[in-house]
Amino acid sequence: MSLHIPGLFIAESQGKGRGVFTAEPLEPGDVIEICPVIVLPDHDLSTIHQTALHDYYFLWGDQRQQCAIALGYGSLYNHNDHPNAEIELDFVEENIIFRCLTPIQPGEEITIHYHSDPEFGGKLWF
C-alpha cells in the first residue's frame, strides 16, 4: 500500500530535473510518504548500472547486496547535503518511509541525503 500526505506534487527542480514538493506545511516527524518497493535479485545490482534506472534505485537488504525501485514518488526525491527529510528502509514490509526532518513550507522541495546510512555510504556518483 502506498501512502502519502495530501499536497505532494512533482515539479521541475532547478538543475536537478523533476523533484518532489509539498503544497502543505510539514513538521519534523511527519510521515511524508510510505512507498512500496520492487526488490530486484542480487545479480541485477550490477546490471542496473547499465540502464536508465541507475539514477532511481536504492541499495536494499541487510548487506545492501540488492537493489529496489521505489513506487509512488519514492525514486524522484532529490539529494541534498543538508536534507529536510530522511528515509527508513523497511526490509520486512518492503517499504521506504520518507519522514520530515525540519519544517518544510508549502512550495518547498523535499530532499533526502542519498547516503542515509553512513555504514553503507561512499562517494556519490554525481
C-alpha positions as CSV (number, residue, x, y, z in Angstrom):
1,M,0.0,0.0,0.0
2,S,1.3,3.4,-1.0
3,L,0.5,6.3,1.4
4,H,1.4,9.9,1.1
5,I,0.3,13.2,2.6
6,P,-2.1,15.3,0.7
7,G,-0.4,18.1,-1.3
8,L,2.6,16.2,-2.6
9,F,3.4,17.0,-6.2
10,I,6.1,16.6,-8.8
11,A,7.7,19.7,-10.4
12,E,10.9,20.8,-12.0
13,S,13.7,21.2,-9.6
14,Q,16.3,23.8,-10.8
15,G,19.3,21.9,-12.1
16,K,18.1,18.5,-10.9
17,G,15.2,17.5,-13.2
18,R,12.0,16.5,-11.5
19,G,11.6,16.6,-7.7
20,V,9.0,16.1,-5.0
21,F,7.4,19.2,-3.5
22,T,4.7,19.9,-0.9
23,A,1.7,22.2,-1.0
24,E,1.2,21.7,2.7
25,P,3.4,22.7,5.6
26,L,5.3,19.8,7.2
27,E,6.7,19.4,10.7
28,P,9.6,17.3,11.9
29,G,8.5,13.7,12.4
30,D,5.6,13.9,9.9
31,V,5.5,10.8,7.6
32,I,5.6,12.3,4.1
33,E,5.2,9.0,2.1
34,I,5.4,5.3,2.5
35,C,6.5,3.8,-0.8
36,P,6.3,0.1,-1.6
37,V,9.4,-1.1,-3.4
38,I,10.1,-3.7,-6.1
39,V,13.1,-5.6,-4.9
40,L,15.4,-6.9,-7.6
41,P,17.6,-10.0,-7.3
42,D,21.2,-9.7,-6.2
43,H,22.6,-10.2,-9.8
44,D,20.6,-7.2,-11.1
45,L,22.6,-4.8,-8.9
46,S,25.5,-4.8,-11.4
47,T,23.1,-4.8,-14.4
48,I,21.1,-1.7,-13.2
49,H,24.1,0.5,-13.8
50,Q,23.8,-0.1,-17.5
51,T,20.2,1.1,-17.6
52,A,18.2,4.3,-17.2
53,L,17.2,3.1,-13.8
54,H,20.7,3.7,-12.4
55,D,19.7,7.1,-11.0
56,Y,16.5,5.9,-9.4
57,Y,17.3,2.8,-7.3
58,F,18.0,2.2,-3.7
59,L,20.5,-0.2,-2.3
60,W,18.5,-2.9,-0.4
61,G,18.8,-5.6,2.1
62,D,20.9,-6.0,5.3
63,Q,24.1,-6.1,3.4
64,R,22.9,-3.8,0.6
65,Q,23.6,-6.5,-2.0
66,Q,20.2,-6.0,-3.7
67,C,18.6,-3.0,-5.3
68,A,15.0,-1.8,-5.1
69,I,12.9,0.6,-7.1
70,A,10.5,2.7,-5.0
71,L,7.0,3.2,-6.3
72,G,4.9,6.3,-5.6
73,Y,7.1,9.3,-5.7
74,G,10.0,7.5,-3.9
75,S,12.5,7.4,-6.7
76,L,12.0,11.1,-7.5
77,Y,13.2,12.7,-4.3
78,N,16.4,14.7,-4.9
79,H,19.6,14.7,-2.9
80,N,20.8,17.5,-0.7
81,D,23.8,17.5,1.6
82,H,21.5,19.2,4.2
83,P,18.2,17.4,3.6
84,N,14.8,18.3,5.1
85,A,13.7,14.7,5.1
86,E,15.1,11.3,5.9
87,I,14.3,7.7,4.8
88,E,13.8,4.5,6.7
89,L,14.3,1.2,4.8
90,D,11.7,-1.4,5.9
91,F,13.1,-4.7,4.7
92,V,10.4,-6.8,6.2
93,E,7.4,-4.9,4.7
94,E,9.4,-3.9,1.6
95,N,8.7,-0.2,2.0
96,I,10.7,3.1,2.2
97,I,9.3,5.6,4.7
98,F,10.0,9.2,4.0
99,R,9.9,11.4,7.1
100,C,10.2,15.1,7.7
101,L,13.4,16.3,9.5
102,T,13.0,20.1,9.5
103,P,10.0,22.3,8.9
104,I,9.1,22.3,5.2
105,Q,7.0,25.2,3.8
106,P,4.4,25.0,1.0
107,G,6.1,25.1,-2.4
108,E,9.4,23.8,-0.9
109,E,11.2,20.8,-2.4
110,I,11.5,17.8,-0.2
111,T,15.1,16.4,-0.3
112,I,16.9,13.5,1.2
113,H,20.6,12.5,1.6
114,Y,21.3,9.6,-0.7
115,H,23.6,8.0,1.8
116,S,21.2,7.9,4.7
117,D,23.2,5.1,6.4
118,P,26.9,6.1,6.8
119,E,27.9,2.5,7.2
120,F,26.9,1.9,3.6
121,G,27.9,5.3,2.3
122,G,30.6,6.2,-0.1
123,K,31.2,8.6,-2.9
124,L,28.1,9.9,-4.7
125,W,28.1,9.3,-8.5
126,F,27.2,12.9,-9.5
